[in-house]
């Protein structure tokens, strides 16, 4: 077992150090659990595709923290790291792409902004599965009411918030909000469970990561109007 772990670590290190030629992605798949890691170029798309149907069937929201990938399961979570800055974010794969062979992943504008690559047309990134074999549905936000501790950065006056879920039932939304120390905001017929606001994107990302770790994989970061 120890030798296999060492071999896996070495393989990851080799992939991380060896980029593909001419912008082509280099990658590694390990085991049946779906572990994946690859390096290559990312691009992003925004308002020009807002409202279009994605491969998952949902409408594309350029403000969401999502991505298009050719092979990662729809609904799965992927960690994307900017190799120039070392900054990492977690995105949900909800579409197929990119359509250019020299691209590894397409980020939504919201994801690119959070990663800090929205001012560049392409960026060198590493992509790997955030939770091996895990997938989350766009409708999988029904809360488990079992009490559990979630470590979340404190809310302050700021520019970002995290939407954990939206519900047609106010008691259901309130139950989740009470569990994670969030607030409920009414939006027409829906009740949205919101964390924040947060002063910066990094704090918002930490809060999102915390609730994703509790199974709320569709939590997304929203810029404040």
Secondary structure, 3 states (H helix, E strand, C coil): CHHHHHHHHHHHHHHHHCCCHHHCCEEEEECCCCEEEEEEEEEEECHHHCCCECCCCCECCCCCCEEECCCCCCCEEEEEEECCCCCEEEEEEEECCCCCCCCCEEEEHHHHHHHCCCCCCCEEEEEEECCCCCECCCCCCCCCCCCCCCCCCCCCCCCEEEEEEEECCHHHHHHHHHHHCCEEEEECCEEEEEEEEECCHHHHHHHHHHHHHCCCCCCEEEECC
